[in-house]
Amino acid sequence: MKNILLPTDFSENSWNAIKYALAFFEASACNFYLLHVNKLNNLALSDSPYIASQQNIEDIYTKPVKKQLQDAVKRIREELPNTTHHKFYTLTDFNFFVESIRDNVDEKAIDMIVMGTKGASGVKKLIVGSNTGDVIRKVQCTTLVVPENASFKELKEIAFPTDFSLHYSVDTLQPILDVISSYKSSLRILHISKKKTDLNTDQKKNKDLLEDYFSNTDHSFHFLTNKKVEDAVQCFVESRNIDMITMVAKNLNYFQQILFHNKVEEISYHTDVPFLVLHK
């Protein structure tokens, strides 16, 4: 049985991620953990000297949040009734967001985090939003990032951008294999370089490893040249009608060119294509 962590702030954005997660794991037996995190100092910094007492925290924060989480589970059962294989648990925490995610990943043996994120018009600096950006960079757990306008559809084509600079372990690649095996998806391994150049020896070895690992799947390699990696990915995603993008977080220099930059108005595909972020 898989353990899936669903951080929620009770927004429609996080609700959309929950809907996507349940559709994504529709055929799998899963424990879903709905988690809401609040900083304790948000409560402690008050004019009242009694605000930080255990009873006041329970009354002012914990009880209302537990009710909201219970309402979210009720909404799941009412609006998303096909949950035969699914069990739901609710979690509240006082902590810094990333620390809470990291602690719960360890304690609950989480297999995947599923998080919503704002689209290009909803953020200023990070395409994926600050909390989600922090999680995919700082928490060692496979994370599915669901943009606010994404709706689940059959995963026919999955893009895997890589510069072949890293040696990927079998454990790192396993989530990709799981997805393409479950959905009979085609994997499109995409290499983008700023200028046309041959792969070096290490890159060739890493490419060969991917070729071997995915040899029994429908996969292909694609090579593009573009000064802007994110523009090349966007063109590829749109031209191939890609349903999901998967990347390895360890490859940060390459990774951040696609997910993070300041001119968000230039990026459009982030609003509806989910990202599966892998960790080594």
C-alpha positions as CSV (number, residue, x, y, z in Angstrom):
1,M,0.0,0.0,0.0
2,K,1.4,3.4,-1.0
3,N,1.6,6.3,1.5
4,I,0.8,9.7,-0.1
5,L,1.1,13.1,1.6
6,L,-1.3,15.8,0.6
7,P,-0.3,19.2,2.1
8,T,-3.3,21.5,2.1
9,D,-4.1,25.1,2.9
10,F,-7.8,24.5,2.1
11,S,-7.6,26.6,-1.1
12,E,-9.2,25.5,-4.4
13,N,-5.6,25.2,-5.6
14,S,-4.8,22.5,-3.0
15,W,-8.2,20.9,-3.6
16,N,-7.3,20.5,-7.3
17,A,-4.1,18.7,-6.3
18,I,-6.1,16.4,-4.1
19,K,-8.5,15.6,-7.0
20,Y,-5.5,14.9,-9.3
21,A,-3.9,12.7,-6.7
22,L,-6.9,10.5,-6.2
23,A,-7.4,10.2,-10.0
24,F,-3.7,9.4,-10.5
25,F,-3.8,6.7,-7.8
26,E,-7.4,5.5,-8.6
27,A,-6.4,1.9,-9.2
28,S,-3.8,1.7,-6.3
29,A,-4.3,1.0,-2.7
30,C,-3.2,4.1,-0.8
31,N,-3.1,5.8,2.5
32,F,-3.7,9.5,2.0
33,Y,-2.5,11.9,4.7
34,L,-4.0,15.3,4.5
35,L,-1.6,17.7,6.3
36,H,-2.2,21.3,7.3
37,V,0.8,23.2,8.7
38,N,0.9,26.4,10.7
39,K,3.8,28.2,12.3
40,L,3.4,28.2,16.1
41,N,4.7,31.8,16.3
42,N,1.6,32.9,14.2
43,L,-0.3,32.1,17.4
44,A,2.2,33.0,20.0
45,L,2.7,36.6,18.8
46,S,-0.4,38.1,20.3
47,D,-1.3,40.8,22.8
48,S,-2.9,38.2,25.0
49,P,-0.4,36.6,27.5
50,Y,-2.5,33.4,27.4
51,I,-2.6,32.9,23.7
52,A,0.2,30.3,23.6
53,S,-1.3,28.1,26.3
54,Q,-2.1,24.5,25.3
55,Q,-5.8,25.0,25.8
56,N,-5.9,28.2,23.8
57,I,-4.0,26.7,20.9
58,E,-6.4,23.8,20.9
59,D,-9.4,26.0,20.9
60,I,-8.2,28.7,18.5
61,Y,-6.2,26.7,16.1
62,T,-6.3,22.9,16.4
63,K,-10.0,22.3,16.7
64,P,-11.0,24.6,13.7
65,V,-8.2,23.1,11.5
66,K,-9.3,19.5,12.4
67,K,-12.8,20.4,11.4
68,Q,-11.6,21.8,8.1
69,L,-9.6,18.6,7.5
70,Q,-12.6,16.5,8.3
71,D,-14.7,18.6,6.0
72,A,-12.1,18.0,3.3
73,V,-12.3,14.3,3.7
74,K,-16.1,14.5,3.6
75,R,-15.9,16.5,0.4
76,I,-13.6,13.8,-1.1
77,R,-16.1,11.1,-0.3
78,E,-19.0,13.1,-1.6
79,E,-17.4,14.5,-4.8
80,L,-14.8,11.8,-5.6
81,P,-16.7,8.6,-4.7
82,N,-14.4,6.2,-6.4
83,T,-12.1,5.7,-3.4
84,T,-12.6,2.0,-2.7
85,H,-8.8,1.4,-2.4
86,H,-8.2,4.6,-0.4
87,K,-7.9,5.4,3.3
88,F,-7.7,9.0,4.6
89,Y,-6.0,10.4,7.6
90,T,-5.7,14.0,8.8
91,L,-2.7,15.7,10.3
92,T,-2.1,19.1,11.9
93,D,1.3,20.5,12.8
94,F,2.9,23.6,14.3
95,N,6.2,24.0,12.5
96,F,8.1,25.5,9.6
97,F,6.5,24.2,6.5
98,V,9.5,22.2,5.0
99,E,10.5,20.8,8.4
100,S,6.9,19.5,8.9
101,I,6.9,18.0,5.4
102,R,10.2,16.3,6.1
103,D,9.2,15.0,9.5
104,N,6.0,13.5,8.2
105,V,7.7,12.0,5.2
106,D,9.9,10.1,7.6
107,E,7.3,9.2,10.2
108,K,4.7,8.0,7.7
109,A,7.1,6.4,5.3
110,I,5.7,8.6,2.5
111,D,6.2,7.4,-1.1
112,M,5.0,10.6,-2.8
113,I,4.1,14.1,-2.0
114,V,1.3,15.7,-4.1
115,M,1.2,19.5,-4.0
116,G,-0.7,22.2,-5.8
117,T,0.9,25.3,-7.2
118,K,-0.2,28.6,-8.7
119,G,0.0,29.2,-12.4
120,A,2.2,31.8,-14.1
121,S,-0.1,34.7,-13.2
122,G,-0.2,33.9,-9.6
123,V,3.4,34.2,-8.5
124,K,6.2,36.7,-8.8
125,K,9.5,34.9,-8.6
126,L,9.0,31.2,-8.5
127,I,6.9,29.4,-11.2
128,V,6.0,26.7,-8.7
129,G,5.4,28.9,-5.7
130,S,7.7,29.2,-2.6
131,N,6.4,26.3,-0.5
132,T,6.4,23.9,-3.4
133,G,9.7,25.1,-4.6
134,D,11.2,24.6,-1.2
135,V,9.8,21.1,-0.9
136,I,11.1,19.8,-4.3
137,R,14.5,21.2,-3.5
138,K,14.9,20.4,0.1
139,V,12.8,17.2,0.9
140,Q,14.1,13.9,-0.3
141,C,10.9,12.5,-1.6
142,T,9.2,12.0,-5.0
143,T,6.9,15.0,-5.4
144,L,4.1,15.5,-7.9
145,V,3.5,19.2,-8.6
146,V,0.0,19.9,-9.8
147,P,-0.6,23.3,-11.4
148,E,-3.9,25.0,-10.5
149,N,-5.4,24.5,-14.0
150,A,-4.3,20.9,-14.4
151,S,-7.0,18.2,-14.6
152,F,-6.2,14.5,-14.7
153,K,-6.2,12.8,-18.1
154,E,-4.7,9.7,-19.6
155,L,-0.9,9.9,-19.4
156,K,0.0,9.1,-23.0
157,E,3.2,11.1,-23.3
158,I,5.7,11.9,-20.6
159,A,8.7,14.2,-21.1
160,F,11.9,13.6,-19.3
161,P,14.3,16.6,-19.8
162,T,17.9,15.7,-18.9
163,D,21.4,16.9,-19.8
164,F,22.8,13.4,-19.3
165,S,25.3,14.9,-16.8
166,L,24.2,12.7,-13.9
167,H,24.3,9.0,-13.4
168,Y,20.8,8.0,-12.3
169,S,20.4,5.1,-10.0
170,V,17.7,2.5,-10.5
171,D,15.9,3.7,-7.4
172,T,15.8,7.2,-8.8
173,L,14.3,6.1,-12.1
174,Q,11.8,3.6,-10.6
175,P,8.9,6.1,-10.2
176,I,9.1,6.9,-13.9
177,L,9.0,3.2,-14.8
178,D,6.0,2.7,-12.4
179,V,4.1,5.5,-14.1
180,I,4.7,4.5,-17.7
181,S,4.0,0.8,-16.8
182,S,0.7,1.7,-15.1
183,Y,-0.5,4.0,-17.8
184,K,1.2,2.4,-20.8
185,S,2.7,5.8,-21.4
186,S,5.4,6.8,-24.0
187,L,8.5,8.3,-22.5
188,R,10.2,11.1,-24.4
189,I,13.7,11.7,-23.1
190,L,14.7,15.3,-24.0
191,H,18.2,16.8,-24.2
192,I,18.5,20.5,-24.7
193,S,21.8,22.3,-25.3
194,K,22.4,26.0,-25.8
195,K,24.6,25.3,-28.8
196,K,25.0,22.2,-31.0
197,T,27.7,20.0,-29.5
198,D,28.4,16.3,-29.2
199,L,27.9,14.4,-25.9
200,N,31.0,13.8,-23.9
201,T,32.0,10.4,-22.7
202,D,30.2,10.6,-19.4
203,Q,27.0,11.9,-21.0
204,K,27.1,9.0,-23.5
205,K,27.4,6.5,-20.7
206,N,24.5,8.0,-18.9
207,K,22.4,8.1,-22.0
208,D,23.2,4.4,-22.6
209,L,22.1,3.6,-19.1
210,L,18.7,5.3,-19.7
211,E,18.5,3.4,-23.0
212,D,19.1,0.1,-21.2
213,Y,16.8,0.9,-18.3
214,F,13.8,1.8,-20.4
215,S,14.5,-0.8,-23.1
216,N,11.2,-2.6,-22.6
217,T,9.1,0.5,-22.8
218,D,8.0,2.8,-25.6
219,H,10.6,5.5,-25.4
220,S,12.6,7.8,-27.6
221,F,15.4,10.4,-27.4
222,H,15.0,14.0,-28.7
223,F,17.8,16.5,-29.1
224,L,17.1,20.3,-29.3
225,T,19.3,23.3,-29.5
226,N,18.0,26.5,-27.9
227,K,19.7,29.3,-25.8
228,K,16.8,29.1,-23.4
229,V,16.1,25.7,-22.0
230,E,12.6,26.6,-20.7
231,D,11.6,27.9,-24.2
232,A,12.7,24.6,-25.8
233,V,10.8,22.6,-23.2
234,Q,7.7,24.7,-23.8
235,C,7.9,24.1,-27.5
236,F,8.4,20.4,-27.0
237,V,5.6,20.1,-24.5
238,E,3.1,21.9,-26.8
239,S,4.2,20.2,-30.0
240,R,4.0,16.7,-28.5
241,N,0.9,17.4,-26.3
242,I,2.9,16.2,-23.3
243,D,0.7,15.1,-20.3
244,M,3.4,15.1,-17.6
245,I,7.0,16.3,-17.2
246,T,9.4,14.4,-15.0
247,M,12.8,15.6,-13.8
248,V,15.5,14.7,-11.2
249,A,15.9,17.4,-8.6
250,K,19.5,16.6,-8.1
251,N,20.2,18.1,-11.5
252,L,19.6,21.5,-10.1
253,N,21.4,23.8,-12.6
254,Y,19.5,22.3,-15.4
255,F,16.3,21.9,-13.4
256,Q,16.0,25.5,-12.2
257,Q,16.3,26.8,-15.8
258,I,13.0,25.1,-16.4
259,L,11.1,25.7,-13.2
260,F,12.5,28.9,-11.8
261,H,13.0,32.3,-13.4
262,N,11.8,35.9,-12.9
263,K,10.0,36.6,-16.2
264,V,7.0,34.4,-15.4
265,E,4.9,36.0,-18.2
266,E,7.1,34.2,-20.7
267,I,6.0,30.8,-19.3
268,S,2.6,29.4,-20.1
269,Y,2.8,25.6,-20.1
270,H,3.4,25.5,-16.3
271,T,-0.3,26.3,-15.8
272,D,-1.6,22.9,-16.9
273,V,1.2,20.3,-17.1
274,P,2.1,18.4,-13.9
275,F,5.7,17.8,-12.8
276,L,6.9,14.6,-11.3
277,V,10.1,15.5,-9.4
278,L,12.4,12.7,-8.5
279,H,15.1,12.5,-5.8
280,K,18.2,10.4,-5.7
